[in-house]
Amino acid sequence: MRPEAKKRSDFKHFHTITTRWMDNDAYGHVNNVVYYSWFDTVVNQFLIANGVLDIEHSNVIGLVIETQCNYFASVAFPERVTAGVRVSKLGNSSVRYEVGIFREDEESASAQGHFVHVYVDRESRRPSAIPEPMRALLQTITVPE
């Protein structure tokens, strides 16, 4: 079964992204791999802007262990997109982020997907509990399963 496109109201945090000329592929639309970059951007922007992730010094870092995306409508340069994010599962050391990509002011997602971070100790790369300040922040964008 093909999933239905989610609405903006399904997401809790938003970040606007400007497409770039280089994002378009030979077919005249944003290449599929760019969407994964947008997923990473909205999640890390949320964590950094809220002071729970210092990409150079935090004791724990998130490693992507799973990712997936469904596409519903083309996006092309020079459109602006808004990435919406929410958390659908929050474990001890892992979190599943769901992301929707919205063209300009459209209400339905042009693409949506997820990725799973496992938080690990920066040095040992062994799973580590999500720090309490990060957990508290992630709970603000968590939706019931």
JOVENKA-V994124 format. One record per pair of residues at least 24 apart in sequence whose ideal C-beta (glycine too) atoms are under 7 Angstrom apart, sorted by sequence separation. I is the first residue (numbers start at 1). GAP is how many residues later the second one is. D is the distance in whole Angstrom. If there is no record, write none. Layout:
I,GAP,D / I,GAP,D
This chain:
17,24,6 / 79,24,6 / 80,24,6 / 94,24,5 / 79,25,6 / 93,25,6 / 15,26,7 / 75,26,7 / 93,26,5 / 15,27,5 / 75,28,5 / 15,30,5 / 73,30,7 / 36,31,6 / 13,33,5 / 36,33,7 / 35,34,5 / 93,34,4 / 75,35,5 / 93,35,6 / 95,35,7 / 93,36,6 / 72,37,6 / 73,37,4 / 92,37,6 / 93,37,6 / 72,38,6 / 46,39,6 / 72,39,6 / 71,40,5 / 42,41,4 / 70,41,7 / 41,42,7 / 43,42,6 / 69,42,6 / 70,42,6 / 38,43,7 / 42,43,5 / 70,43,6 / 95,43,6 / 69,44,3 / 29,45,4 / 30,45,5 / 38,45,5 / 68,45,5 / 29,46,6 / 30,46,6 / 67,46,7 / 68,46,6 / 29,47,5 / 28,48,6 / 67,48,4 / 90,48,6 / 66,49,6 / 90,49,7 / 66,50,4 / 64,51,5 / 65,51,5 / 87,51,5 / 24,52,6 / 64,52,7 / 90,52,6 / 24,53,5 / 64,53,6 / 65,53,5 / 23,54,6 / 43,54,5 / 63,54,7 / 87,54,5 / 62,55,3 / 63,55,5 / 86,55,5 / 87,55,4 / 88,55,6 / 19,56,7 / 21,56,5 / 85,56,7 / 89,56,7 / 20,57,6 / 42,57,6 / 62,57,5 / 63,57,6 / 86,57,5 / 88,57,6 / 19,58,4 / 19,59,6 / 60,59,5 / 61,59,6 / 19,60,5 / 39,60,5 / 60,60,6 / 19,61,7 / 60,61,6 / 61,61,5 / 18,62,5 / 19,62,7 / 59,62,7 / 60,62,7 / 38,63,6 / 59,63,6 / 16,64,6 / 17,64,5 / 58,64,7 / 16,66,5 / 17,66,6 / 35,66,6 / 3,67,5 / 5,67,5 / 14,68,5 / 15,68,5 / 60,68,5 / 14,69,7 / 14,70,5 / 13,71,7 / 60,71,6 / 13,72,5 / 11,73,3 / 12,73,7 / 11,74,6 / 12,74,5 / 39,74,7 / 11,75,5 / 8,76,6 / 35,76,5 / 39,76,6 / 52,81,5 / 52,82,4 / 52,85,5 / 47,87,7 / 50,87,5 / 11,89,5 / 10,90,7 / 6,94,5 / 8,94,6 / 8,99,6 / 7,100,6 / 7,101,6 / 5,103,4 / 6,103,5 / 5,104,4 / 6,106,5 / 5,107,7 / 13,128,5 / 12,129,4
